[in-house]
Amino acid sequence: MSLSEQYFSTEELHPIDIVEHLAEHHEWDFDRVADDQIAMAVEGQWRTYSITLAWSAQDETLRLICTFEMDPPADRMAELYETLNATNDMCWAGAFTYWAAQKLMVWRYGLVLAGEQMAGPEQIDTMIRAAVLSAERFYPAFQLVAWGNETPEAAMGVAIAEAYGRA
């Protein structure tokens, strides 16, 4: 049975309920923070990523953030931001940003579901997979720039075309 088959008979299905089902299906650790928010841990090749999905009924958007801790040296911030710009030029769905106050690298994506549209399980699973694969792909570049004293150009050269891991 596909992930979506069991939902066809449900008239009012909350997107976070679907995410919770996916987390159970993939055996990810998760916490239903609120009715409209869920947090989970997804293991990748490089590290475990914290993923939070939140539903905003007001603007009909399912928001996803995928984070990992990063505390780069202050003297490497200019190069890290240059690497973030280069990274985001290669990303069509979602974008990276650095939250300095929290010391987190963040992948953000918002799925707008205006007009009472519903996201299906496959679509939400793809959102989560894309976040983890993007983090896996660019994690080495961020590390090389921050601690390996590589140039952004050299670090981006190691951003692999296909990330390997589990999402």
N, C-alpha and C positions, 0 to 999 in steps of 0.2 A: 504494500500500500504506500502511495506517495505521501509526502508530508502534508499535502493540502487536501487529500481525499476526505479525511475525517472532519474537515471544517465546512464542507459544502452545505450541510444541513443547518448550520448555526446562523441565525439571522443577525445577531448583534455580538460580534466577537471583538474584544479589545486587543489592539496590537501587542501589548505587553503580555497578554495571555499566550499569544503565539510564541513570543520570545521565550517565555518560561517553558513552554512545551519543547522548543528547540534545545534549550539548555539541558533539560532532562534527557532528551533524545541523544545528545552528544556527550552526556555525562560530565558537563561542566559544572564547577562549583558556582552557585549563584545565590543571590539574596534579593527577594522581592522587597525593595526598599519602600515602595508605596504602590498604590493602585496603578499609578501612571509611570512607574520607574522600576527598573531591574538592573542590578549590577552582577557581573560575573567575571570569572577568571578563565582565560583561554590560553592554553599552552602552545607556544610556538617553538621554533628551533632555537632562537636566540634567548628567549625569556618567556615568562608568563605575562600576558597583557591583561590589564583591567579594562573591561568593556562595560559601558553603561548605555542603556537605551531608555529614552524618556519620551512619552507621548504628550504632546501639547494639543489639547482639543481646541484651544483658542485660535491657533493658526494652522491647525490640522497638519502637524508635522511630527514625524517620528525622527527624533534626534539620536545619533549614535556618536559616542566619543570612545576612543581606544587610547589608553595612556600607558606610558612606562616612565619610570623615574629616570631623571637625568639631571646632573648637577655639574655642567661644564665649567671649566675655569673661566673667570671673567675676561681674561685676555684673549679668549678664543670665541667670544660671542659674535663678533662681526663676521667671522668666517662661518660660524654655525648659521647665522641668519642668511648669509649668502647661499649656503647649502640648502636651507629650507626653501628659498626662492627657486633654486634649480630643481629641487625635488617636486615642488608644487607645479612647475612647468610640465612635469612628466605624469602628473596625476589628473585624470579627467573627472573622476567622481570622488569628491572629498578632498581635504587639504590638511597639511600639517601646520601646527603652530607650536610655539614654545611658551608655556606658562611659567615665567621665571619665579613668581611668588611661591608657587607650589612645587617648583623644580620638576615639572612634568613635560614630556614631549607628548603632544596630543594630535591624534587624527580625528577630524570632525567631518560629519556628513549629516545632512538633513534630507529626509524623504518627504516631500510635500504631497499630501493626500487630500487636496482640496475637493470640495463637492461630495463629501462623504465617501470617498474612495476607500478601499481596503487593501492593505498590503497582504500578500499571501506568504505562507511559510517559506517557499522557495526564494521569494524576493528578500525577505528578512534574513534568511540564511546566507544569501549572496552578499548582502550588506556587511554582515559580520565577517564573512570570509574575505571580502575585499579589504576590510580594515586590517585584519591580521596579516594578510599577504603584503599589503603596502608597508606595514610596520616592519615585517620581516625583510622586505626588499631594501628598505632604506636605513634600517638600524645600523648596519656596518658603516655606512657613509657618515652618519652622525657621530659614531664612535671614533672613526679615523680623524675626523676634523677636530673633535673636542679633545681627544687625548693622544692621538697619533701624530699631531701637528702636520697633517696632510693638508694640501690645498683643497678647496671645494671641488675643483675640476678633477683632481686625482681621486678623491674620495667617491665622487659620483661614478667614476669608471668602475668601481667595484659593486655598484648597485646592480645586483644580478637581475636578469630578465625574468626569471621564474623563481619565486621564493619556494623553499621547501619547508614544510612544517605541517602542523595539524590545526585546522580551524573548524 
